[in-house]
Amino acid sequence: MASTEQYRHLAWFLGPKAENAEVMENLLIQVLRDYFHWRKNYFPGDPILVTRSLQREFSADHDRLRERLDELMAALRRNFPFYSPRYMGHMLSDTSMASTLGFAAGLMFNPNNVTPEAAPVTTELEIEAANAVLAMLGYQPPPEPPPLGQDPRRYYERAGRKEYGWAHITSGGTIANIEALWIARQVRYFPLSVQEAARRHELDIVVQLADGARMDIRNADPFRLLLIKPREAIFLLPRYLEAVRRRKPTICEDPSWKAAWQLLNETPHSLAAGAGAYFHAYPPVILVPGSRHYSIAKAADVIGVGQANLVSVKTDAGFRMDVEDLRRKLVDVIARRRVPLCVVATVGTTQEGAVDPVHRIVRLRAELEAAQGASFWLHVDAAWGGFIRTLFSIESQDRAVAVALKIGRQLDVPYRGELLEWHDRFTERVEQIMVAALDRGSAKADRSEASAAEFCQNRRRELLRMRERLRAGDYAGYLSLLERFPHRFEHRATEPRIANFHLAPQDLAQWVREFVRQQVEFRVNGVGRRLQVNWPAPEVGNAFVALPEADSITVDPHKMGYVPYPCGCVAFRNDRVRLFVLQRAPYITSSVQDPLLHAPPRHRQLDDAQGRVVIDSFSPFILEGSKPGASAAALWLSVKTTPLTARGHGLIVKQSLLAARELYEWLNRWDALTGHTRRTCFITLTPHQPDTNIVCFVVKKRDSDSLSEMNRLTELVYEDFTILSELGEREYSYSQPFFLSHTRMQAPDYPLEAMAAFLERCRLGPGAAEEYARNGLTVLRACVMNPYLHASREAPGGDYARSLVEELDRSAERHAAEV
């Protein structure tokens, strides 16, 4: 086995053979015993209800429970072995011990996270865990409550001048997507009601259009109001309330400001009156790639937009959104005076694992804002790929390494794996630059330094101070000094010029590429070949770096977070969006806030002499009602045990990405690696390694140019790698060596144009286009998320990626005669 650090993530799981069973069992017993003691200690003087003698009379009932439990456990053994590295079917894998234990502990107490009254502990755990997800995604988490003695009003007034995020747990990605688009609808059409209320009640409100122009909202073109930046629409709410307060001060006497809301509800295009009126006047569209998840169509129906108003954007050969086609469609939508309600990008498509170019979509939005005065809400469906963002959440030591890599490229001081050794060589390089500048007479002293020699001596002292920080393990301090170092060379004509050392997005992506890099040996029949596998490609890395620019993001902890179902999550860039969907329930207590002074869900009460920290109920702000506190406990214990950083949860993600690349190379190079030419071959769906960790491919007879025959052979092979329980098969999985899934790609979601490059690589005949239009394309799909797969290759007989391809090869050769 390789280094302990590389496979440290194996400590966090039960293991494919339950190797960590003793740890798990002891901790489960601890959970149960603690819970039993908790029950016994509540009013210990209360009478014993179920006495020993009564328990003996219940023996038949308890026997029946044991028998039914035995039946249940026997039935559950027919489950597929999702935990095994041999399972690469659907988006299922093992769950971490921490999340399973957290779920079990929460389940015993059975809290309902609808409100702190029904879940006094797990609502707070959900906020804490969700804030960790916000930070992982690159959003600003909400501020912590101010220290006692500090004025909370002034504290939250300062905090409210900037955006901070909000996230919460959902039952899954579908609900998260629906909620994100629901809030997008509320925010996008809100300015119409404000304009009408301002006109009716003579309210003075200035609005900033998407191109930067500022004007009285009463004079704005209503259609242009629907194109303002999402942030501007969100902050229009407090400006509206302030305008009402100035114009109608008596409204302030109502602590809930119901009258201010009533003014909006009386307008012709009130959100409270339903979507019909404003959708009729200003019809919306949602722009999505053909590779979108089907929940987006559900969301369109639920929020009243309708599936017919989904505008499908083309995808490229890698099944990523074509941003130029998006541009054309946005321009056309705006020209026809339709509202681009939302653009939905996907980070980790369900079928291919593709990553849409979020960075290019963000750039396009800025261009449209400047050129056409039109913006849009950007939602990213990262249900699958969201937790891959942990690789970009790096701590001080790794940030220092990332900066060292950047400097190394600028000044020819390559980083070789040890930071202190690199710093010494960096110091030597700076000395060379300064000496050369002194020789040329170009290193001149500024007003604070008497001579060029003093200038150089001061830089040497700074470098020495940086080295001392490094030796002391103060990486944050070292990084701070290192990033500021180039500023000491301002106005100095040094060659090469000391450039900016701050960590830019592309530098972060480069660090991740170095981190997720490994030499892998591909060995067949005693012959080995070493290949380097790494992640991400530049376009993919840039997309992940740009995630914080989205207005909302869906991410599923119950997928790549390795948390038990159900545990989805939706995150918003701006916490104030909660107010656009606020509903009150008389039986649910929530803190009363000043509408003009926004505070996060967990905050110090504004006018409480005791300075208590209060928690807003979830239910007034979310789509769902009752929700299991067990999911919050699971996610909380998971993120506390395995931080959402590159060297925490990112180690699991890294192993998954490397395993997917290894499988891709086995499939792509099978003939070359084995040295044999067979009747059949594998063709991967994309000409490049997968964007994430889903590998799609087909099986084809070499001498056939028929798409129908290729589909048929692929389907026959698939049947050898699954148990068709959906078709009534009820066999146990013990004799099934590997599991894969399959999918069908067809128009209109995948038009022929999007598939042309792949079909050409398959060398099909002239009838392929017609066959595709009629039957689509069947592909095999491997979801390579298992935490053990890549590590297992170090154990004898554990090279499952190679073994899978060997099984596929045998299956394909066996079925070739049937096609």
C-alpha positions, 0 to 999 in steps of 0.5 A: 500500500502506498503512503498513509496520507494518500489513502487516509480516507480509508479510515473514514469508511467501513471498508469493502469487507467491513474492515473497520467493523469493530470501530463502527460497532463500538460507536453504534453501541455508544450511540444506542447506550447514550440514547437509552441513558438519556431516556432514563435520566429524564425525571428518573423518579417517574414510575417504571411502566414496562416491568420485568413481568410485563416484558415476559408476557410480551415475549411472543410480540418480541419474538415476532419482531425478531422474526420479521427483522430476520425477514427484513435483513434477509430481503435486504441482502438482495440489495446490490453491493453499492459499497463494493468497488465492483459496483459502478452502476448508479450514483450510489456508493458507501457512506462515511462512518461519520455520516452514518453514525450521525444519521443513526444518532439523529434518527433515535431522537427523531427531530423535525427540522421544520423549526427549533421548537421541534428540533432544538439541536439539529436545526443549529447543526443544519445551519453550521453544516450548511455554512460549511457547504457555503464556504466549500462552494466559494460563497461567503458564509453568514456572520457569526453572532457578535460578541456580548456587549457589542451592539447587534444593530450596528454589527448587522448593519455593517454586515448587511452592506455585503452579500453573504450566503444562505444554504439549507438541506433538502430531500434531494437535488430535485427539490433543490432545483425547484426551490432555486428556480422558484426563488429566481422567479420571485426575485426576477419579477419583484421589480414590477410590483415595486414600480407599480407601488411606487407609481401609486404611492409616490415612492422615491426609489432609484434603481440601477439598470443592468448597464449601470444607468440609474433612474427613478423606478417610476420612469423605467421601462417595465421590461428593462426592470425585469432584466436588472442584475439579480443582486440589484433586484434583491437589494431593491427590497430594503430600498422599497421598505425604506421608501415606504417608511419615509412616505408612510411613517405610520406603517412602522407601527406594525412590527411585521410591516404587513401594510408595506407588503399589502401595498405590493399585494395590491399591484396588478403584477403582485407576486401574491396574485400568482404568475398569470398576470406578469407571465402573460405580459412578460413571458419567461424562458429558462435556458438549459443545455440538452444534457440537463437533469429532468428535474429542471422540466419539473421545476418549470412546470411547478413554478408556472413557466411550463416545459414549452418555455425551456429553451434548449441550448446546444452542447459541444462534442464534450456535452458541455453547454455551447456558450456561443449558442447560448449567446444567440438564444439570449439575444433572440429571447431579449429581442422578442421581449421575453424574460430570460428568467434563468440560465441553468448550467450543470456541473456534473451532468447525470449521464456524462458527468460533463461540466458546463463552462460556468466561467464563460457563462459568467463572462457572457452575462457581463457582456450582455449587461454592458452591451444590451442592459440585460442580465439573468439569474444563473443557477448551477445544478451541481448535484453531482459535481458540487462536492468536487469543489472541495479540491479548490478549498485549500488551507494556508499551507497549500495556498502557499504552495500554489503561490510558490508554483505561480512564482516558480513559473514567473521567475524560473524557480520550480517548486519541487515538493518542499516549501522551505527548500523552495523559499531558499532558492526563491531568495537566491533568485531575488538576490540575483535580480537585485544585484543585476538591478544594482549593476545597471543602476536601475534599483533606485531608493524611494522616499522611505529608503536612503539608498539602493543598497538599503532597499536591497537590505530591507528586501533581504530582511523581509525574506528572512522574516518570511523564512522564520514564519515558514520554519515556525509552521505559520503558513498563513503569516508566510503567505501574507508576507509572500503575497505582499512582497512584489509591492516592495518592488513598485517603481523598480525597473527590475528584470525580470519584473517581480509580478503579482504573487496573489493567488488568481483563479487560474493559479488555484486550478493549477494547484489542483491539477498538481494535487490530482496527478499520479503515475499509474501502471497499466499491466497486462500479461506481465507487461506494464506501461506507465501513464500519467493521469490528472485532473482537471482540464483547464476548461473544467478547472475554470468552471469550478473556480467560477462557481461563486459567481452563480446566484444559486447552486444545487449540491447533493451531500447524499451523492459525492458527499457520501452521506445517507439519503435523503440529504440534498442542499440548495445554496444561495449567494445572497441570504436576503432571498429568503424574504422573497418567499417568506410564509408565516405559520401561527403555530411556528415560532420565529424571531421577529426582525426589523425589516430594514436590518437584515440578520442571518438565520442564526443571530443575536436578538436585536432588542434583548437585554440578555443578548440571546442567540436565536434561530429562525425556523426553516419552514417559513423560507423553504419549499418543504415543511417537515424535514428529518433532523437526522440528515442534518446530524449526518451532514454535520458529523461528516463535515466536522470529521472530514472537513470540506477541504482538499486534504479533507473530503477532497482526498475521497474526491481525488481518489474517485477522479483518478479511478475514473481516469484509469478506467477511461484509459483502460477502455481507450487503450485496451487494444494497445495494452493487450496487443490483440485485435478482437472482433469488438472494441470499446469507444468512449463517448468523449475524445478526452478524459471525463470532466468528472468521474462518470465514464460512458462508452459503447461496444462495437463490432469492428466490421459493422457500420450499423448504429442499430447493431452497435446499440444491440451489442451494447445492450447485450453486454449491459445485461451481463453487468446488471440484475434487471430488478425493474423487469422482475428479476429477483436474484441475489447479487453474489454471482454478479462480478460487476455492475454498470448502468446504461442510458439512451441518448436521443433527440431532441435533448441530444440532436444529431448535431451534438452527436455527430463527432461521436458517430464519426469516431465510431466509423458508422455508415451513411445510414447512421443519421437516420438510425439515430433519429429513429432509435437514438444511441445506447451507451454504457455508464460507469459512475466511478465514485467508490472510495475504495476503487483506486486504493484497491489496485495496490492490493493483490488481485484488486485491480478492479478497473482492469478486471472490469474491462477484461469482463467487458471484453469477454462479454463483447466477444461472446455476444458479437455472434448474436448481432 
